[in-house]
Amino acid sequence: MTFVSKLSPQSLWQHFDQLLTIPRGSKQEAAARAYVLDIAGGLGLVAVETDGGNILVRKPGTSGLESGPSVVLQAHLDMVQEKNSGTLHDFAVDPIRPVRDGSWLKAEGTTLGADNGIGVAAMLALMEDDELAHGPLEFLFTVDEETGLTGAKELPTDVLESRYLINLDSEEDGVITIGCAGGGDTRTHVLLECVDVIGGSGLQVVVSGLKGGHSGVDIHLQRGNAIRILSRALSVAAEVAELKIAHLAGGNARNAIPREARATIWCPDQASTVRCRDALVHEFEAIASEIRVPDPGLEIAIESVDAPVRTWSASSTATVLSLLISLPHGVMRMSDDLPGLVETSTNLSVVAEEEDIRLFVLLNSRSSVATALKALRRRIGAIAGAVGASVEQTDGYPAWQPDMDSSLLGIMRDTYTDQIGTAPTVGAMHAGLECGIIGEKYPDMDMVSFGPLIEFPHSPDERVRIDTVEPFFAVLCATLSRLGGL
């Protein structure tokens, strides 16, 4: 255990401290699931493993409140695993190393996993709490949220008994969330023609130092996208020098803004190499100036390496660069109904070479307007199709439409005001929440989402403000007590 377990409330932070030691990447939640089942079993609570690998734990109401309305608390077990270049960390075996920075808790060179570990820890603490008065509770721990909300999608339609749901995956202090964007991925593949080359020079080009962040929460901050930056610079260099790409990769997760990208390129002679390097330096300087305010840490490394013996053909090189500089990234439209809220966006997430000589390109698009999302994804597919790339688009997930008349919202808003002394803000978020999917499966479910302040999720800068966790937990407990007495 670390210093984290001594923070307040200890019942919550002790579980979060344990979660820091448990590998829980998306699709790798076995140890986290085992931890939840062990806690439930030790308490004598009924635990059900549902389709998709989710866990549902039921806790009866306390004395006198057994017949109160049932409430389901929901959070996801998995976390985005991102680390800084040069950080030696194996997420499969190494514990997250927490660091206190004033009022904030973060991790040493990696994501912290407060998204959604704080929510999970709160639920575990409530499972163990034998003093809080409450009605019947259900605790739904979902899996694989970060790579496609898989657990929620595979949740059966007849397993939940509650009519109220409190999602604990929001990240704004003092805000009760009642809506979120829908989204979907576009996966494209470009067949690569490869050729042998003789002689020439090699350059390795690396983009790093960017802030990255959550592709929903942080997309409006205009941070640099390493894939976009690298492809733009290479495209400019290709206009003045003969070059061919040998390797290209960038990004790690569909819902994280890419922080790093790299390429190995070949030039046929010294003159072309000099022109290429000069063009790259000039373009990178221009980009650095453009994003100096939102992303001042941009770093570029251009190093001479051994000339590759095999590269993509000139045609494949041109096709890929044309595709990457044409694909959209960032905010497409702001909401007309809720000032400051992003309506529609897309994230150019991942570029990677595959064994069958194809280049894989992944985009994650979001919108609170279904028709706008469909139009954006159609545009992306058209751009990819124009250069001969194959296109696969998933079914995606629905938006969660706000309901200002929600009775649960009214109860939580009153409880928050009583506990904190000020009224909470009510709003929607551009990030995707599992509420949209669960609401489709349980159309009569009354839902809200809230949580403590978590900044820069999905990046190694992720941090949670420590002094927002205790009031978050207090409001949650008070809300459950009030609901139990209805």
C-alpha positions as CSV (number, residue, x, y, z in Angstrom):
1,M,0.0,0.0,0.0
2,T,1.1,3.6,-0.7
3,F,0.3,7.0,0.8
4,V,-2.8,6.9,-1.4
5,S,-4.6,4.6,1.1
6,K,-4.3,7.2,3.8
7,L,-6.3,9.9,1.9
8,S,-9.9,10.7,2.8
9,P,-12.2,8.9,2.5
10,Q,-10.0,6.0,3.3
11,S,-12.6,3.4,2.4
12,L,-12.5,4.6,-1.2
13,W,-8.8,5.4,-1.5
14,Q,-7.7,2.1,-0.1
15,H,-9.5,0.3,-2.9
16,F,-8.1,2.7,-5.5
17,D,-4.6,2.1,-4.0
18,Q,-5.2,-1.6,-4.7
19,L,-6.4,-1.0,-8.2
20,L,-3.0,0.8,-8.9
21,T,-1.4,-2.7,-8.5
22,I,-3.8,-4.6,-10.7
23,P,-3.4,-4.8,-14.5
24,R,-6.6,-3.7,-16.1
25,G,-6.1,-2.6,-19.7
26,S,-9.1,-3.0,-22.0
27,K,-9.8,-6.7,-22.6
28,Q,-7.3,-7.5,-19.9
29,E,-9.6,-7.1,-16.8
30,A,-9.3,-10.6,-15.5
31,A,-7.4,-9.6,-12.3
32,A,-9.7,-6.6,-11.7
33,R,-12.7,-8.8,-12.1
34,A,-11.3,-11.3,-9.7
35,Y,-10.7,-8.5,-7.2
36,V,-14.3,-7.4,-7.3
37,L,-15.6,-11.0,-7.0
38,D,-13.3,-11.6,-4.0
39,I,-14.6,-8.5,-2.2
40,A,-18.2,-9.5,-3.0
41,G,-17.7,-13.1,-1.9
42,G,-16.1,-12.0,1.4
43,L,-19.1,-9.9,2.1
44,G,-21.6,-12.6,1.3
45,L,-23.1,-10.6,-1.6
46,V,-24.7,-12.2,-4.6
47,A,-22.4,-11.6,-7.7
48,V,-23.5,-12.4,-11.2
49,E,-21.2,-12.6,-14.2
50,T,-23.2,-11.4,-17.2
51,D,-22.6,-11.8,-20.9
52,G,-19.5,-9.9,-22.1
53,G,-17.6,-10.3,-18.8
54,N,-19.4,-7.7,-16.7
55,I,-20.0,-8.3,-13.0
56,L,-23.3,-7.4,-11.3
57,V,-23.3,-7.4,-7.5
58,R,-26.5,-7.0,-5.4
59,K,-26.7,-5.7,-1.9
60,P,-30.0,-5.7,0.0
61,G,-31.4,-2.5,1.5
62,T,-30.6,-1.8,5.1
63,S,-33.2,-2.4,7.9
64,G,-36.4,-0.5,7.2
65,L,-35.4,0.4,3.6
66,E,-35.6,-3.1,2.1
67,S,-38.5,-2.2,-0.1
68,G,-37.2,1.2,-1.3
69,P,-36.5,1.8,-5.0
70,S,-33.4,-0.1,-6.2
71,V,-30.5,1.9,-7.6
72,V,-27.7,0.6,-9.9
73,L,-24.3,2.2,-9.6
74,Q,-22.1,1.7,-12.7
75,A,-18.4,2.1,-13.6
76,H,-16.0,0.4,-16.0
77,L,-13.1,-1.7,-14.8
78,D,-10.7,-1.0,-17.7
79,M,-8.3,1.9,-18.2
80,V,-6.4,3.5,-21.0
81,Q,-2.7,2.5,-20.8
82,E,-0.5,5.3,-22.1
83,K,3.1,6.2,-21.1
84,N,5.7,8.8,-21.9
85,S,8.4,7.9,-24.3
86,G,11.3,6.7,-22.3
87,T,9.2,5.6,-19.3
88,L,10.1,2.0,-18.4
89,H,6.7,0.5,-17.5
90,D,5.0,-2.8,-18.4
91,F,1.3,-2.3,-17.7
92,A,0.9,-6.1,-17.6
93,V,3.0,-6.5,-14.5
94,D,4.2,-3.2,-13.1
95,P,2.0,-1.3,-10.6
96,I,1.1,2.3,-11.4
97,R,3.4,4.6,-9.4
98,P,1.3,7.4,-7.8
99,V,2.7,10.8,-7.2
100,R,1.2,13.7,-5.2
101,D,1.6,17.1,-6.8
102,G,0.0,19.6,-4.4
103,S,-3.8,19.1,-4.6
104,W,-3.5,16.5,-7.4
105,L,-2.8,12.8,-7.6
106,K,-1.1,11.7,-10.8
107,A,1.2,8.9,-11.9
108,E,4.9,8.7,-12.7
109,G,5.1,8.8,-16.5
110,T,1.9,6.9,-17.2
111,T,-1.8,7.2,-17.1
112,L,-3.2,7.0,-13.5
113,G,-6.4,5.1,-14.2
114,A,-8.6,7.4,-12.2
115,D,-10.8,7.1,-15.2
116,N,-12.7,5.0,-14.1
117,G,-10.8,3.7,-11.1
118,I,-12.2,6.3,-8.7
119,G,-15.8,5.2,-9.7
120,V,-14.9,1.5,-9.2
121,A,-13.3,2.3,-5.8
122,A,-16.4,4.2,-4.7
123,M,-18.6,1.2,-5.5
124,L,-16.3,-1.2,-3.7
125,A,-16.3,1.1,-0.6
126,L,-20.1,1.2,-0.7
127,M,-20.3,-2.6,-1.0
128,E,-18.4,-2.8,2.2
129,D,-20.2,0.0,4.1
130,D,-22.4,-1.4,6.9
131,E,-23.4,1.9,8.4
132,L,-25.0,3.8,5.5
133,A,-28.8,3.6,5.3
134,H,-29.8,2.8,1.7
135,G,-32.4,0.8,-0.3
136,P,-31.5,-2.2,-2.5
137,L,-28.3,-1.5,-4.5
138,E,-26.9,-3.1,-7.7
139,F,-23.2,-2.6,-8.6
140,L,-22.5,-3.0,-12.3
141,F,-18.8,-3.3,-13.2
142,T,-18.5,-3.2,-17.0
143,V,-15.5,-4.2,-19.1
144,D,-13.8,-3.0,-22.3
145,E,-15.4,0.4,-22.2
146,E,-12.3,2.2,-23.5
147,T,-12.0,0.3,-26.8
148,G,-15.7,0.3,-27.8
149,L,-18.0,0.0,-24.8
150,T,-18.1,-3.7,-25.4
151,G,-19.3,-4.7,-21.9
152,A,-22.3,-2.3,-22.0
153,K,-23.2,-3.5,-25.6
154,E,-23.3,-7.1,-24.5
155,L,-25.2,-6.4,-21.3
156,P,-28.4,-8.5,-21.3
157,T,-31.7,-6.6,-21.3
158,D,-33.2,-8.5,-18.4
159,V,-30.5,-8.5,-15.7
160,L,-30.9,-5.1,-14.0
161,E,-33.7,-4.7,-11.5
162,S,-33.3,-1.0,-10.8
163,R,-35.1,1.9,-12.3
164,Y,-32.5,4.5,-11.2
165,L,-28.9,4.4,-12.5
166,I,-26.0,6.5,-11.3
167,N,-23.0,6.4,-13.6
168,L,-19.7,7.3,-11.9
169,D,-17.6,8.0,-15.0
170,S,-17.9,11.8,-15.2
171,E,-14.9,14.0,-14.6
172,E,-16.1,17.5,-13.8
173,D,-16.5,18.6,-10.2
174,G,-19.8,20.2,-9.4
175,V,-21.5,19.0,-12.6
176,I,-24.3,16.5,-12.9
177,T,-24.2,15.0,-16.4
178,I,-27.5,14.0,-18.1
179,G,-26.4,13.5,-21.7
180,C,-23.4,12.5,-23.9
181,A,-22.4,12.1,-27.5
182,G,-22.7,8.9,-29.5
183,G,-19.9,7.7,-31.6
184,G,-18.3,5.1,-33.9
185,D,-15.0,4.0,-35.4
186,T,-13.8,4.0,-39.0
187,R,-11.2,1.4,-39.8
188,T,-9.4,1.8,-43.1
189,H,-6.7,-0.3,-44.8
190,V,-4.3,0.7,-47.6
191,L,-2.6,-2.1,-49.5
192,L,1.1,-1.3,-49.7
193,E,3.3,-2.0,-52.7
194,C,6.9,-2.6,-51.5
195,V,10.1,-2.3,-53.6
196,D,13.7,-3.0,-53.1
197,V,16.1,-0.1,-53.0
198,I,19.8,0.1,-53.4
199,G,22.1,2.7,-51.8
200,G,20.7,6.1,-50.8
201,S,20.2,7.4,-47.2
202,G,17.8,6.8,-44.4
203,L,16.2,9.2,-42.0
204,Q,14.2,8.5,-38.9
205,V,11.7,11.2,-38.0
206,V,10.1,11.2,-34.6
207,V,7.3,13.5,-33.3
208,S,6.9,13.5,-29.5
209,G,6.3,15.7,-26.5
210,L,2.7,16.5,-27.2
211,K,0.1,16.5,-24.5
212,G,-2.4,14.2,-26.1
213,G,-5.5,13.6,-24.0
214,H,-9.0,12.2,-24.2
215,S,-10.5,12.5,-27.7
216,G,-13.8,13.5,-26.3
217,V,-13.0,15.6,-23.2
218,D,-9.9,17.4,-24.7
219,I,-10.6,17.5,-28.4
220,H,-11.6,21.2,-28.3
221,L,-8.3,22.3,-26.8
222,Q,-6.6,22.3,-30.2
223,R,-3.7,20.1,-29.1
224,G,-1.4,18.7,-31.7
225,N,-2.0,15.3,-33.3
226,A,1.3,13.6,-33.9
227,I,0.0,11.6,-36.9
228,R,-1.2,14.8,-38.6
229,I,1.9,16.7,-37.8
230,L,4.2,13.9,-39.1
231,S,2.2,13.3,-42.3
232,R,2.0,17.0,-43.1
233,A,5.7,17.5,-42.8
234,L,6.5,14.4,-44.9
235,S,4.0,15.6,-47.5
236,V,5.8,18.9,-47.8
237,A,9.2,17.2,-47.9
238,A,7.9,15.0,-50.7
239,E,7.2,18.0,-52.8
240,V,10.9,19.1,-52.9
241,A,12.7,15.8,-52.6
242,E,12.4,12.2,-53.8
243,L,11.5,10.1,-50.8
244,K,9.9,6.8,-50.0
245,I,8.5,5.6,-46.7
246,A,9.9,2.4,-45.2
247,H,8.0,2.5,-41.9
248,L,5.2,4.6,-40.4
249,A,3.4,4.4,-37.0
250,G,1.6,6.6,-34.6
251,G,-1.0,6.6,-31.8
252,N,-2.0,3.8,-29.4
253,A,-5.7,4.1,-28.6
254,R,-8.9,5.0,-30.5
255,N,-10.0,7.5,-27.9
256,A,-6.6,9.1,-27.1
257,I,-5.2,12.1,-29.2
258,P,-1.9,10.7,-30.6
259,R,1.1,12.1,-28.7
260,E,3.8,10.3,-30.7
261,A,4.5,9.2,-34.3
262,R,7.5,8.0,-36.2
263,A,8.6,7.2,-39.7
264,T,11.7,5.8,-41.5
265,I,12.2,7.3,-44.9
266,W,14.6,6.7,-47.8
267,C,16.2,9.2,-50.2
268,P,18.2,8.1,-53.2
269,D,21.1,10.5,-52.8
270,Q,22.7,13.1,-50.6
271,A,21.2,16.0,-52.3
272,S,17.7,14.7,-51.9
273,T,18.4,13.9,-48.3
274,V,19.5,17.4,-47.6
275,R,16.5,18.9,-49.3
276,C,14.2,16.5,-47.4
277,R,15.8,17.3,-44.0
278,D,15.6,21.0,-44.6
279,A,11.9,20.8,-45.7
280,L,11.1,18.8,-42.6
281,V,12.8,21.2,-40.2
282,H,11.1,24.2,-41.8
283,E,7.7,22.7,-41.7
284,F,8.1,21.4,-38.1
285,E,9.1,24.9,-37.1
286,A,6.0,26.3,-38.7
287,I,3.8,23.7,-36.9
288,A,5.5,24.4,-33.6
289,S,4.7,28.1,-34.0
290,E,1.0,27.3,-34.9
291,I,0.4,25.2,-31.8
292,R,2.7,27.0,-29.4
293,V,-0.1,27.9,-27.0
294,P,-2.1,24.7,-26.7
295,D,0.8,22.3,-27.1
296,P,4.2,24.0,-26.4
297,G,6.1,20.8,-25.8
298,L,6.3,19.6,-29.4
299,E,9.6,17.8,-30.0
300,I,11.0,16.7,-33.3
301,A,14.0,14.4,-33.9
302,I,15.4,13.8,-37.4
303,E,18.3,11.4,-37.3
304,S,20.4,9.7,-40.0
305,V,20.0,5.9,-40.0
306,D,21.1,3.1,-42.2
307,A,19.4,3.1,-45.5
308,P,16.5,0.6,-45.6
309,V,16.8,-2.1,-48.2
310,R,13.0,-2.2,-48.8
311,T,10.5,0.6,-48.8
312,W,7.0,1.4,-50.0
313,S,6.8,2.3,-53.6
314,A,6.6,5.9,-54.7
315,S,2.9,5.3,-55.5
316,S,2.1,3.8,-52.1
317,T,4.0,6.6,-50.3
318,A,2.0,9.2,-52.2
319,T,-1.3,7.5,-51.5
320,V,-0.7,7.2,-47.8
321,L,0.4,10.8,-47.4
322,S,-2.5,12.0,-49.5
323,L,-4.9,10.0,-47.3
324,L,-3.4,11.1,-44.0
325,I,-3.4,14.8,-44.8
326,S,-7.0,14.6,-46.1
327,L,-8.6,12.8,-43.3
328,P,-10.3,15.2,-40.8
329,H,-9.3,15.6,-37.2
330,G,-10.7,17.8,-34.4
331,V,-13.9,19.7,-33.7
332,M,-16.3,19.7,-36.7
333,R,-19.1,21.7,-35.0
334,M,-20.0,23.2,-31.7
335,S,-23.4,22.8,-30.2
336,D,-26.0,25.4,-30.9
337,D,-28.1,24.4,-27.8
338,L,-25.4,24.1,-25.1
339,P,-22.7,26.9,-25.4
340,G,-19.2,25.5,-25.0
341,L,-20.2,21.9,-25.8
342,V,-18.7,20.2,-28.8
343,E,-21.4,18.7,-31.0
344,T,-19.3,16.7,-33.5
345,S,-15.7,15.8,-33.7
346,T,-13.3,13.1,-35.0
347,N,-10.0,11.8,-33.8
348,L,-7.3,10.4,-36.2
349,S,-6.3,7.9,-33.7
350,V,-3.9,5.2,-34.9
351,V,-1.7,4.4,-37.9
352,A,0.1,1.0,-37.9
353,E,1.6,-1.4,-40.4
354,E,0.2,-4.9,-40.5
355,E,1.8,-8.2,-41.3
356,D,-0.1,-8.6,-44.6
357,I,1.6,-5.5,-46.1
358,R,-1.3,-3.2,-45.3
359,L,-1.4,0.1,-43.4
360,F,-4.1,0.3,-40.8
361,V,-5.7,3.8,-40.1
362,L,-8.3,4.2,-37.3
363,L,-10.5,7.2,-36.7
364,N,-12.9,7.6,-33.7
365,S,-15.9,10.0,-34.4
366,R,-18.4,11.5,-31.9
367,S,-21.6,13.5,-32.1
368,S,-24.6,14.3,-30.0
369,V,-26.6,14.5,-33.3
370,A,-27.0,11.1,-35.0
371,T,-27.4,12.5,-38.5
372,A,-24.3,14.6,-38.1
373,L,-22.3,11.6,-37.0
374,K,-23.5,9.6,-40.0
375,A,-22.6,12.4,-42.4
376,L,-19.1,12.7,-40.9
377,R,-18.4,9.0,-41.1
378,R,-19.7,9.0,-44.7
379,R,-17.2,11.8,-45.5
380,I,-14.4,9.8,-43.9
381,G,-15.3,6.8,-45.9
382,A,-15.4,8.8,-49.1
383,I,-12.0,10.2,-48.5
384,A,-10.5,6.8,-47.9
385,G,-12.3,5.3,-50.8
386,A,-11.0,8.0,-53.2
387,V,-7.4,6.7,-52.7
388,G,-8.4,3.0,-53.0
389,A,-8.4,2.2,-49.2
390,S,-10.9,-0.3,-47.9
391,V,-13.3,1.0,-45.3
392,E,-15.0,-0.7,-42.3
393,Q,-17.4,1.2,-40.1
394,T,-18.7,-0.3,-36.8
395,D,-22.3,0.2,-35.7
396,G,-21.1,2.6,-33.0
397,Y,-23.1,3.6,-29.9
398,P,-26.0,5.9,-29.4
399,A,-26.0,9.3,-27.8
400,W,-27.6,9.8,-24.4
401,Q,-30.3,12.5,-24.8
402,P,-30.7,14.9,-21.8
403,D,-33.9,14.7,-19.8
404,M,-34.3,17.9,-17.7
405,D,-37.5,16.4,-16.1
406,S,-35.6,13.4,-14.6
407,S,-36.7,12.7,-11.1
408,L,-33.3,11.3,-10.2
409,L,-31.7,14.6,-11.4
410,G,-34.0,16.5,-9.1
411,I,-33.1,14.3,-6.1
412,M,-29.4,14.5,-6.8
413,R,-29.4,18.2,-7.4
414,D,-31.2,18.9,-4.1
415,T,-28.9,16.5,-2.3
416,Y,-25.8,18.1,-3.8
417,T,-27.0,21.6,-2.7
418,D,-27.7,20.4,0.8
419,Q,-24.3,18.7,1.1
420,I,-22.1,21.2,-0.6
421,G,-24.0,24.5,0.0
422,T,-24.1,25.5,-3.7
423,A,-26.2,24.2,-6.6
424,P,-24.5,21.9,-9.1
425,T,-24.3,22.6,-12.8
426,V,-26.3,20.4,-15.0
427,G,-25.0,19.6,-18.5
428,A,-23.9,17.1,-21.1
429,M,-20.5,15.9,-22.3
430,H,-18.9,15.2,-25.6
431,A,-17.2,12.0,-24.4
432,G,-19.1,8.8,-24.7
433,L,-20.7,7.2,-21.6
434,E,-22.2,3.8,-21.3
435,C,-25.5,5.4,-20.3
436,G,-26.5,5.8,-24.0
437,I,-26.3,2.0,-24.5
438,I,-27.8,1.0,-21.2
439,G,-30.6,3.5,-21.8
440,E,-31.4,1.8,-25.1
441,K,-31.6,-1.6,-23.4
442,Y,-33.6,-0.3,-20.4
443,P,-35.7,2.6,-21.9
444,D,-37.4,3.3,-18.6
445,M,-34.1,3.8,-16.7
446,D,-33.7,7.2,-15.0
447,M,-30.0,8.0,-15.3
448,V,-27.4,10.6,-14.2
449,S,-23.6,10.7,-14.1
450,F,-21.2,12.5,-11.9
451,G,-17.7,12.2,-10.4
452,P,-14.7,14.2,-9.0
453,L,-12.5,16.4,-11.1
454,I,-10.2,14.4,-13.4
455,E,-8.1,16.2,-15.9
456,F,-6.3,15.0,-19.1
457,P,-7.5,11.3,-19.0
458,H,-6.1,9.0,-21.6
459,S,-2.7,10.7,-21.3
460,P,0.3,10.4,-18.9
461,D,-0.8,13.9,-17.6
462,E,-4.0,12.3,-16.2
463,R,-4.6,13.6,-12.7
464,V,-7.4,13.7,-10.1
465,R,-8.0,16.6,-7.7
466,I,-7.8,14.9,-4.3
467,D,-10.1,17.4,-2.5
468,T,-12.9,16.8,-4.9
469,V,-13.1,13.0,-4.1
470,E,-14.5,13.3,-0.6
471,P,-17.4,15.6,-1.5
472,F,-18.2,13.4,-4.5
473,F,-18.4,10.4,-2.2
474,A,-20.4,12.3,0.4
475,V,-23.0,13.4,-2.2
476,L,-23.2,9.8,-3.6
477,C,-23.8,8.4,-0.1
478,A,-26.4,11.0,0.8
479,T,-28.2,10.5,-2.5
480,L,-28.5,6.8,-1.9
481,S,-29.9,7.4,1.6
482,R,-32.5,9.8,0.2
483,L,-33.5,7.5,-2.6
484,G,-33.8,4.6,-0.1
485,G,-36.4,6.6,1.9
486,L,-38.7,7.2,-1.1
